[in-house]
Amino acid sequence: MDEPTDRDLAARAAAGETAAFDVLVERWQGRVFRLVHRFFRDPADAEDVAQEVFVKVWRAVGGYRGDAPFEHWLLRIATHSCYDALRQRGRRSETVLAQLADDPGRWLDAALLGASLEAAQAEEARRMAAELLKALHPKDRVVLVLMDLEGMSSEDVAKATGSTRGAVKIRAMRARRALRRLADGVPRRT
């Protein structure tokens, strides 16, 4: 017997079949947790937001029309949940960034481009990138995480955020520029 499609499972879940929803959660929880964890390094925070995503999915599953892949619909909910949580927490101060690396711009480039670094340096680069990303406006952060860290195309990011492809490209360009300014403006450790 073939496995049910996401569309079939969503329709059954919308009709109140919790077992069908459980299959959707099992099928997609890894993808959602990975995305959310890109925004929230603290595992407890990431888990809280991911759980909120699936609560929202359960409540809205009846609205899934099936004219687009379930993954796009799900990631749009996840992206908006991350954005909402980031907005609630507010932006973080830049002063912490100076304590993270001698050359924040270089560390950021290494983290975002996936350069080959030793394990300790790679963790430092990830931490630096996360701190710099936290200083950005949540909408900018969402676009950069989805494009540069998750490897999504501008078209997929547009679908996930409810924007246009052109707007996503412009936001990504401006966000990268702002990120570079933040990284360059951080004083070096002495």
C-alpha positions as CSV (number, residue, x, y, z in Angstrom):
1,M,0.0,0.0,0.0
2,D,1.3,3.4,-1.0
3,E,2.0,6.0,1.7
4,P,-0.7,8.7,1.9
5,T,0.3,12.1,0.4
6,D,0.6,15.2,2.5
7,R,-2.5,16.5,0.8
8,D,-4.5,13.4,1.8
9,L,-3.2,13.5,5.4
10,A,-4.1,17.2,5.7
11,A,-7.6,16.5,4.5
12,R,-8.0,13.7,7.0
13,A,-6.5,15.8,9.8
14,A,-8.9,18.7,8.9
15,A,-11.8,16.2,9.3
16,G,-10.5,15.6,12.9
17,E,-8.4,12.4,12.3
18,T,-5.6,13.0,14.8
19,A,-3.6,9.9,13.6
20,A,-3.3,11.6,10.2
21,F,-2.0,14.7,11.8
22,D,0.5,12.7,13.8
23,V,1.9,11.3,10.6
24,L,2.3,14.8,9.2
25,V,4.1,15.9,12.4
26,E,6.4,12.9,12.2
27,R,7.1,13.4,8.6
28,W,7.9,17.2,8.9
29,Q,9.1,17.7,12.5
30,G,12.8,17.4,11.5
31,R,12.5,20.0,8.8
32,V,10.6,22.4,11.1
33,F,13.0,21.9,14.1
34,R,16.0,22.5,11.8
35,L,14.5,25.7,10.5
36,V,13.4,27.0,13.9
37,H,16.8,26.1,15.4
38,R,18.5,28.4,12.9
39,F,16.7,31.3,14.6
40,F,16.8,30.2,18.2
41,R,20.1,28.6,19.4
42,D,18.7,27.7,22.8
43,P,17.1,24.3,22.3
44,A,14.3,25.1,24.8
45,D,13.4,28.2,22.8
46,A,13.6,26.3,19.5
47,E,11.4,23.6,20.9
48,D,8.8,26.1,22.2
49,V,8.6,27.8,18.8
50,A,8.5,24.5,16.9
51,Q,5.6,23.2,19.1
52,E,3.8,26.5,18.4
53,V,4.2,25.9,14.7
54,F,2.5,22.5,14.9
55,V,-0.3,24.0,17.1
56,K,-0.9,26.6,14.4
57,V,-0.8,23.9,11.7
58,W,-3.4,21.8,13.6
59,R,-5.7,24.9,13.9
60,A,-5.2,25.9,10.3
61,V,-5.0,22.5,8.5
62,G,-8.6,22.9,7.3
63,G,-7.4,26.0,5.3
64,Y,-4.7,24.0,3.4
65,R,-6.1,23.9,-0.1
66,G,-3.5,21.6,-1.7
67,D,-2.8,23.9,-4.6
68,A,0.8,24.2,-3.5
69,P,3.1,21.7,-1.8
70,F,2.3,21.1,1.9
71,E,6.0,21.9,2.7
72,H,5.6,25.5,1.4
73,W,2.4,26.0,3.4
74,L,4.1,24.5,6.5
75,L,7.3,26.5,6.1
76,R,5.3,29.7,5.7
77,I,3.6,29.0,9.1
78,A,7.0,28.2,10.6
79,T,8.6,31.3,9.2
80,H,5.9,33.5,10.5
81,S,6.1,31.8,13.9
82,C,9.8,32.5,14.1
83,Y,9.3,36.1,13.0
84,D,6.6,36.6,15.6
85,A,8.8,35.1,18.4
86,L,11.7,37.3,17.3
87,R,9.6,40.4,17.3
88,Q,8.4,39.6,20.8
89,R,11.9,39.2,22.1
90,G,13.1,42.4,20.4
91,R,16.5,43.1,18.9
92,R,19.7,42.3,20.8
93,S,22.4,44.8,21.6
94,E,25.5,45.1,19.4
95,T,27.8,45.4,22.4
96,V,28.0,41.6,22.9
97,L,29.4,41.2,19.4
98,A,32.8,42.8,20.2
99,Q,33.5,39.9,22.6
100,L,33.0,37.2,20.1
101,A,35.8,37.5,17.5
102,D,38.9,39.5,16.5
103,D,37.5,40.0,13.0
104,P,33.6,39.6,13.0
105,G,33.3,40.1,9.2
106,R,35.7,37.3,8.5
107,W,34.0,35.0,11.0
108,L,30.6,35.9,9.5
109,D,31.8,35.1,6.0
110,A,33.2,31.8,7.1
111,A,30.0,30.8,8.8
112,L,27.6,31.9,6.1
113,L,29.7,30.4,3.3
114,G,30.3,27.2,5.1
115,A,34.1,27.5,4.9
116,S,36.1,24.6,6.2
117,L,37.3,25.5,9.7
118,E,38.6,23.5,12.6
119,A,35.8,22.4,15.0
120,A,36.4,25.1,17.6
121,Q,36.7,27.8,15.0
122,A,33.5,26.6,13.3
123,E,31.6,26.9,16.6
124,E,33.0,30.3,17.2
125,A,32.0,31.3,13.6
126,R,28.4,30.0,14.1
127,R,28.1,31.8,17.4
128,M,29.4,35.0,15.8
129,A,27.0,34.7,12.9
130,A,24.1,34.0,15.2
131,E,24.9,37.1,17.3
132,L,25.2,39.3,14.2
133,L,22.0,37.9,12.8
134,K,20.2,38.7,16.1
135,A,21.1,42.4,15.6
136,L,19.2,42.5,12.3
137,H,15.5,43.3,12.0
138,P,13.5,40.1,12.2
139,K,12.3,40.3,8.6
140,D,15.9,40.7,7.3
141,R,17.0,37.8,9.6
142,V,14.3,35.5,8.2
143,V,15.3,36.1,4.6
144,L,19.0,35.6,5.3
145,V,18.5,32.4,7.3
146,L,16.2,30.9,4.7
147,M,18.4,31.8,1.7
148,D,21.9,31.6,3.1
149,L,21.6,28.9,5.8
150,E,18.7,26.8,4.6
151,G,19.7,27.1,0.9
152,M,16.2,28.1,-0.2
153,S,15.7,29.9,-3.5
154,S,14.4,33.4,-3.6
155,E,11.2,32.0,-5.1
156,D,10.8,29.5,-2.2
157,V,11.5,32.2,0.4
158,A,8.9,34.5,-1.3
159,K,6.3,31.7,-0.9
160,A,7.4,31.0,2.7
161,T,7.1,34.6,3.7
162,G,4.2,35.7,1.5
163,S,6.3,38.2,-0.4
164,T,7.4,38.6,-4.0
165,R,10.6,37.2,-5.4
166,G,11.9,40.7,-6.2
167,A,11.1,41.9,-2.7
168,V,13.0,39.0,-1.3
169,K,16.1,39.6,-3.4
170,I,16.1,43.3,-2.5
171,R,15.6,42.5,1.2
172,A,18.4,39.9,1.1
173,M,20.8,42.4,-0.6
174,R,20.0,45.1,2.0
175,A,20.2,42.7,4.9
176,R,23.6,41.4,3.7
177,R,24.8,45.0,3.5
178,A,23.5,45.8,7.0
179,L,25.1,42.6,8.3
180,R,28.4,43.6,6.8
181,R,28.2,47.1,8.3
182,L,27.5,45.5,11.7
183,A,30.4,43.1,11.4
184,D,32.8,45.8,10.2
185,G,31.6,48.2,13.0
186,V,32.4,45.8,15.8
187,P,35.6,46.7,17.6
188,R,38.2,44.0,17.7
189,R,39.2,42.3,20.9
190,T,42.6,43.4,22.3
